[in-house]
Amino acid sequence: MLAVAGSVTVATQIETTYFLPPDSTGVAVRQTALFAPAVVGTVVGLFVIVVLTVHLVVVVRRDPPRWVWMATGILALLAVCAPFLVVALDRPTY
């Protein structure tokens, strides 16, 4: 559940909206850009969700080796840390 919540949090930060200074008519133009670290964080989060789901199926069917548990623990830490890393990154200035 933490991986899903983290992926949703990161995915909501993909779109960055900014406004250009007003022109001679006094209208500010709205611009939209992609925040690349949020895209990467979302892809990593979704990958972790798929891997953890496969791990759950493997554990239900048979007893996996010890290295599988260690790899799953590392992926779970990645799923928890990735949203915090993306949130902490500076947004681009325009």
KOLZASE-329500 format. One record per residue (C-alpha): chain; residue number from 1; y, z, x; residue in three letters. Coordinates in steps of 0.02 Angstrom, whole numbers, plus 50000, padded with zeros to 5 digits. Layout:
<pt 'A'; NUM; <Y; Z; X>; 'Ala'>,
...
***
This chain:
<pt 'A'; 1; <50000; 50000; 50000>; 'Met'>,
<pt 'A'; 2; <50117; 50034; 50146>; 'Leu'>,
<pt 'A'; 3; <50090; 49858; 50212>; 'Ala'>,
<pt 'A'; 4; <50133; 49783; 50043>; 'Val'>,
<pt 'A'; 5; <50288; 49891; 50024>; 'Ala'>,
<pt 'A'; 6; <50344; 49846; 50200>; 'Gly'>,
<pt 'A'; 7; <50320; 49661; 50170>; 'Ser'>,
<pt 'A'; 8; <50421; 49669; 50010>; 'Val'>,
<pt 'A'; 9; <50559; 49764; 50099>; 'Thr'>,
<pt 'A'; 10; <50567; 49637; 50240>; 'Val'>,
<pt 'A'; 11; <50557; 49488; 50122>; 'Ala'>,
<pt 'A'; 12; <50709; 49547; 50026>; 'Thr'>,
<pt 'A'; 13; <50812; 49534; 50186>; 'Gln'>,
<pt 'A'; 14; <50775; 49350; 50224>; 'Ile'>,
<pt 'A'; 15; <50930; 49281; 50139>; 'Glu'>,
<pt 'A'; 16; <51099; 49322; 50218>; 'Thr'>,
<pt 'A'; 17; <51254; 49282; 50117>; 'Thr'>,
<pt 'A'; 18; <51426; 49268; 50193>; 'Tyr'>,
<pt 'A'; 19; <51595; 49199; 50142>; 'Phe'>,
<pt 'A'; 20; <51706; 49084; 50242>; 'Leu'>,
<pt 'A'; 21; <51891; 49126; 50248>; 'Pro'>,
<pt 'A'; 22; <51991; 49056; 50102>; 'Pro'>,
<pt 'A'; 23; <52060; 48881; 50126>; 'Asp'>,
<pt 'A'; 24; <52232; 48820; 50074>; 'Ser'>,
<pt 'A'; 25; <52183; 48828; 49891>; 'Thr'>,
<pt 'A'; 26; <52137; 49012; 49908>; 'Gly'>,
<pt 'A'; 27; <51951; 48987; 49871>; 'Val'>,
<pt 'A'; 28; <51823; 49071; 49985>; 'Ala'>,
<pt 'A'; 29; <51665; 48968; 50008>; 'Val'>,
<pt 'A'; 30; <51500; 49060; 49990>; 'Arg'>,
<pt 'A'; 31; <51370; 49018; 50123>; 'Gln'>,
<pt 'A'; 32; <51188; 49067; 50134>; 'Thr'>,
<pt 'A'; 33; <51083; 49078; 50292>; 'Ala'>,
<pt 'A'; 34; <50909; 49135; 50339>; 'Leu'>,
<pt 'A'; 35; <50885; 49292; 50442>; 'Phe'>,
<pt 'A'; 36; <50745; 49236; 50559>; 'Ala'>,
<pt 'A'; 37; <50678; 49409; 50606>; 'Pro'>,
<pt 'A'; 38; <50650; 49445; 50422>; 'Ala'>,
<pt 'A'; 39; <50550; 49284; 50405>; 'Val'>,
<pt 'A'; 40; <50442; 49332; 50554>; 'Val'>,
<pt 'A'; 41; <50423; 49510; 50488>; 'Gly'>,
<pt 'A'; 42; <50367; 49444; 50320>; 'Thr'>,
<pt 'A'; 43; <50237; 49329; 50397>; 'Val'>,
<pt 'A'; 44; <50171; 49470; 50508>; 'Val'>,
<pt 'A'; 45; <50166; 49588; 50359>; 'Gly'>,
<pt 'A'; 46; <50069; 49464; 50252>; 'Leu'>,
<pt 'A'; 47; <49948; 49432; 50396>; 'Phe'>,
<pt 'A'; 48; <49918; 49620; 50411>; 'Val'>,
<pt 'A'; 49; <49887; 49633; 50224>; 'Ile'>,
<pt 'A'; 50; <49755; 49497; 50232>; 'Val'>,
<pt 'A'; 51; <49670; 49575; 50384>; 'Val'>,
<pt 'A'; 52; <49669; 49749; 50306>; 'Leu'>,
<pt 'A'; 53; <49595; 49678; 50145>; 'Thr'>,
<pt 'A'; 54; <49457; 49592; 50244>; 'Val'>,
<pt 'A'; 55; <49427; 49754; 50337>; 'His'>,
<pt 'A'; 56; <49409; 49846; 50172>; 'Leu'>,
<pt 'A'; 57; <49276; 49721; 50115>; 'Val'>,
<pt 'A'; 58; <49183; 49738; 50281>; 'Val'>,
<pt 'A'; 59; <49185; 49929; 50270>; 'Val'>,
<pt 'A'; 60; <49118; 49925; 50092>; 'Val'>,
<pt 'A'; 61; <48974; 49810; 50140>; 'Arg'>,
<pt 'A'; 62; <48919; 49890; 50304>; 'Arg'>,
<pt 'A'; 63; <48967; 50010; 50443>; 'Asp'>,
<pt 'A'; 64; <49083; 49919; 50564>; 'Pro'>,
<pt 'A'; 65; <49089; 49952; 50752>; 'Pro'>,
<pt 'A'; 66; <49214; 50075; 50823>; 'Arg'>,
<pt 'A'; 67; <49329; 49939; 50895>; 'Trp'>,
<pt 'A'; 68; <49359; 49874; 50719>; 'Val'>,
<pt 'A'; 69; <49428; 50043; 50668>; 'Trp'>,
<pt 'A'; 70; <49543; 50047; 50819>; 'Met'>,
<pt 'A'; 71; <49606; 49871; 50783>; 'Ala'>,
<pt 'A'; 72; <49636; 49919; 50602>; 'Thr'>,
<pt 'A'; 73; <49735; 50072; 50656>; 'Gly'>,
<pt 'A'; 74; <49845; 49965; 50768>; 'Ile'>,
<pt 'A'; 75; <49874; 49841; 50627>; 'Leu'>,
<pt 'A'; 76; <49917; 49982; 50508>; 'Ala'>,
<pt 'A'; 77; <50046; 50048; 50633>; 'Leu'>,
<pt 'A'; 78; <50117; 49872; 50648>; 'Leu'>,
<pt 'A'; 79; <50130; 49860; 50459>; 'Ala'>,
<pt 'A'; 80; <50226; 50025; 50453>; 'Val'>,
<pt 'A'; 81; <50340; 49989; 50603>; 'Cys'>,
<pt 'A'; 82; <50387; 49807; 50566>; 'Ala'>,
<pt 'A'; 83; <50504; 49842; 50419>; 'Pro'>,
<pt 'A'; 84; <50597; 49974; 50519>; 'Phe'>,
<pt 'A'; 85; <50619; 49854; 50664>; 'Leu'>,
<pt 'A'; 86; <50686; 49716; 50552>; 'Val'>,
<pt 'A'; 87; <50806; 49833; 50463>; 'Val'>,
<pt 'A'; 88; <50872; 49899; 50629>; 'Ala'>,
<pt 'A'; 89; <50914; 49725; 50698>; 'Leu'>,
<pt 'A'; 90; <51094; 49667; 50694>; 'Asp'>,
<pt 'A'; 91; <51138; 49534; 50567>; 'Arg'>,
<pt 'A'; 92; <51220; 49376; 50633>; 'Pro'>,
<pt 'A'; 93; <51408; 49361; 50620>; 'Thr'>,
<pt 'A'; 94; <51489; 49202; 50560>; 'Tyr'>,
***
